[in-house]
Amino acid sequence: MRCWRHDPLYDYWKYGWGLVFALIYLIGVVAFLRHAWRSRSEDVTYNWRRVVVLFLTIGLMIYLVFIVQV
């Protein structure tokens, strides 16, 4: 009996959802950067190290779970 995880159609669906989530993720990153650039003032400060780590972690998770399919 074959496991449903070894079905090629399952892999295509998972890869497709990975592309959808990656596109939403990239739109969110670009929107955040545009908003941060436009609203730069002395009152608003970002901890850029944490922002970069957060975005890299989310991007790595999407890549590993959906694209590489670990």
ZIDAUR-V804107 format. One record per backbone hydrogen bond with DSSP energy under -0.5 kcal/mol. NH is the residue of the N-H (numbers start at 0). CO is the residue of the C=O. If there is no record, write none. Layout:
# ZIDAUR-V804107
<<NH & CO> <NH & CO>>
This chain:
# ZIDAUR-V804107
<<5 & 2> <6 & 3> <9 & 6> <10 & 6> <11 & 7> <12 & 8> <13 & 9> <14 & 10> <15 & 11> <16 & 12> <17 & 13> <18 & 14> <19 & 15> <20 & 16> <21 & 17> <22 & 18> <23 & 19> <24 & 20> <25 & 21> <26 & 22> <27 & 23> <28 & 24> <29 & 25> <30 & 26> <31 & 27> <32 & 28> <33 & 29> <34 & 30> <35 & 31> <36 & 32> <37 & 33> <38 & 34> <39 & 36> <40 & 43> <44 & 42> <47 & 45> <49 & 46> <50 & 46> <51 & 47> <52 & 48> <53 & 49> <54 & 50> <55 & 51> <56 & 52> <57 & 53> <58 & 54> <59 & 55> <60 & 56> <61 & 57> <62 & 58> <63 & 59> <64 & 60> <65 & 61> <66 & 61> <66 & 62> <67 & 62> <68 & 63> <69 & 63>>
